[in-house]
Amino acid sequence: MPPATAFQDHLDASGLTPEGAAWLASAGTYPRSTLADWESRPDAPVVLPCGSVFDVVNVPAIFGRRMLDRLWDQGPGTGPVAAHRGRMLLFTAPGTAQRLPSLLEWEEWGPAVPPLLCHGPGDAVTVPAPLSLAPAHARSRWVVAPDTRRPWLPGPEVLLWACVRAARATVRISISRSADRDANVYDVSRRH
């Protein structure tokens, strides 16, 4: 086993490991340079390309939190997740950025699902620093840090499932006669 370095000794509590950092760095053109930069400046975020190692689905923070709750409470969990400038970055399987928008369009959720930014081939994202001494409300931090060289990454179907469930939690259906007095309105909320 190689000797521990300062980088390995100071990884943050979010769970980023040297293997996880190596996986992230593998997305870049020069992975060893990225790792060397992190070795010298473990508190510096870095911009990495999407599309080959991972795609990223970028969602508003509150909706992203609802998605994470569904994925962890009722689903398979998540891959790596970062918080960056009021949004959640969900690291996903390559190809998700291309497929997820058409799946959501097909589901016709409209405004119940807020605008998702899907980053794939040709895009890049800022990933938090491996060492984050910043508090939980910092602008950029790991929520679920990568901890292996091959983390599980959800695909478009899993994220569609999470989006639909998160949207259902926010949609409020109003049953009232004020909209159309001649309409027959039935309260089905008490049916078993």
C-alpha positions in Angstrom: 0.0 0.0 0.0 1.4 3.4 -0.9 2.3 5.8 1.8 -0.4 8.4 2.8 0.1 11.8 1.4 -1.2 15.2 2.7 -4.0 14.9 0.2 -5.1 11.5 1.5 -4.7 12.6 5.2 -7.0 15.7 4.8 -10.0 14.4 2.8 -13.2 15.9 4.0 -16.0 14.3 6.0 -18.3 14.0 3.0 -16.5 10.8 2.1 -14.3 11.7 -0.9 -11.5 9.2 -1.0 -8.3 9.0 -3.1 -10.1 6.5 -5.3 -13.0 8.8 -5.7 -10.7 11.7 -6.6 -8.9 9.5 -9.1 -12.3 8.7 -10.7 -13.2 12.4 -11.0 -9.8 13.2 -12.4 -10.2 10.5 -15.0 -12.8 12.6 -16.7 -10.2 15.3 -17.6 -7.8 15.3 -20.4 -4.8 15.1 -18.0 -5.9 13.2 -14.9 -2.4 13.2 -13.3 -2.2 16.9 -13.6 -5.6 17.3 -12.0 -4.5 15.0 -9.1 -1.2 17.0 -8.8 -3.2 20.2 -8.6 -5.4 18.8 -5.9 -2.4 17.5 -4.1 -1.0 21.1 -3.9 -4.3 22.8 -3.5 -6.9 20.4 -2.0 -9.3 23.2 -1.3 -9.6 24.3 -5.0 -12.6 23.3 -7.1 -11.9 22.2 -10.6 -13.8 22.2 -13.9 -14.2 18.7 -15.5 -15.7 17.7 -18.8 -18.9 15.6 -19.0 -19.9 12.9 -21.4 -17.3 10.2 -21.1 -16.9 9.2 -17.5 -20.2 10.8 -16.3 -23.0 13.2 -17.2 -24.4 15.7 -14.7 -28.1 16.6 -14.2 -28.2 20.0 -12.6 -31.4 20.8 -10.6 -32.6 23.5 -8.3 -31.6 22.7 -4.7 -35.0 22.2 -3.2 -36.2 20.0 -6.0 -32.9 18.2 -5.9 -33.3 17.5 -2.2 -36.7 16.0 -2.9 -35.2 13.8 -5.6 -32.4 12.7 -3.2 -34.9 11.9 -0.5 -36.9 9.7 -2.9 -33.8 8.0 -4.3 -32.5 7.2 -0.8 -35.8 6.4 0.9 -37.6 4.5 -1.8 -35.1 3.8 -4.6 -31.6 2.6 -5.3 -29.7 5.6 -3.8 -27.6 8.0 -5.8 -24.2 8.3 -7.3 -22.0 11.3 -6.4 -23.9 14.5 -5.7 -22.6 18.0 -5.2 -24.2 21.3 -4.2 -23.0 24.3 -6.2 -24.4 27.8 -6.2 -27.9 26.9 -5.0 -28.3 23.8 -7.3 -27.7 20.1 -7.0 -25.4 18.3 -9.4 -26.3 14.7 -9.7 -23.5 12.7 -11.4 -25.2 10.2 -13.7 -24.3 7.5 -16.3 -23.0 8.8 -19.6 -25.9 9.3 -22.0 -28.3 10.5 -19.3 -28.0 14.1 -20.4 -29.2 13.3 -23.8 -32.1 10.9 -22.9 -33.6 12.4 -19.7 -35.1 15.6 -21.3 -37.1 13.5 -23.9 -38.3 11.1 -21.1 -39.5 14.1 -19.0 -41.2 15.6 -22.1 -43.0 12.3 -22.8 -44.2 12.2 -19.2 -45.7 15.7 -19.7 -45.0 17.0 -16.2 -44.7 20.6 -17.4 -44.1 23.1 -14.6 -44.3 20.5 -11.9 -40.7 19.6 -12.8 -38.4 22.7 -12.7 -35.9 23.3 -15.5 -33.2 20.7 -15.4 -29.8 21.4 -17.0 -28.4 18.2 -18.4 -24.7 18.3 -19.0 -23.2 15.7 -21.4 -20.6 15.6 -24.2 -19.2 19.0 -24.9 -20.2 20.4 -21.5 -18.1 20.9 -18.3 -19.0 21.4 -14.7 -17.3 22.7 -11.6 -16.8 20.0 -9.0 -16.1 20.9 -5.4 -12.7 20.6 -4.0 -11.6 17.3 -2.5 -10.9 19.0 0.8 -13.8 21.1 1.8 -13.4 23.0 5.1 -16.4 25.1 4.3 -19.6 24.8 6.3 -22.7 22.9 4.9 -24.1 26.1 3.5 -21.0 26.8 1.3 -21.5 27.6 -2.4 -19.8 24.4 -3.5 -19.5 21.2 -1.5 -20.0 17.4 -1.8 -23.3 16.1 -0.6 -22.5 12.5 -1.6 -18.8 12.3 -2.5 -17.4 9.6 -4.8 -15.6 7.0 -2.8 -14.5 4.4 -5.4 -12.9 4.3 -8.8 -16.2 3.0 -10.2 -19.1 4.6 -8.4 -22.6 3.5 -9.3 -24.2 6.1 -11.5 -28.0 6.3 -12.1 -29.3 6.3 -15.6 -32.1 8.3 -17.2 -34.9 5.9 -16.1 -33.8 6.2 -12.5 -33.7 10.0 -12.6 -37.1 10.1 -14.4 -38.5 7.9 -11.6 -37.1 10.3 -9.0 -38.3 13.4 -10.8 -41.8 12.1 -11.1 -42.0 11.2 -7.4 -40.5 14.5 -6.4 -43.0 16.4 -8.6 -45.9 14.4 -7.2 -44.9 15.5 -3.8 -45.1 19.2 -4.9 -48.3 19.0 -7.0 -51.4 20.1 -5.1 -54.7 19.2 -6.6 -57.5 21.6 -5.6 -61.0 20.3 -5.5 -63.3 23.3 -5.4 -66.5 24.5 -7.1 -65.2 28.0 -7.7 -63.6 27.3 -11.1 -66.8 26.0 -12.8 -70.1 26.0 -10.9 -71.7 23.6 -13.3 -69.0 21.0 -13.2 -69.5 17.8 -11.3 -66.7 17.6 -8.7 -66.1 14.4 -6.8 -63.9 14.1 -3.8 -61.9 10.9 -4.3 -59.4 11.5 -1.6 -61.2 9.3 0.9 -61.6 6.3 -1.4 -59.9 3.1 -0.3 
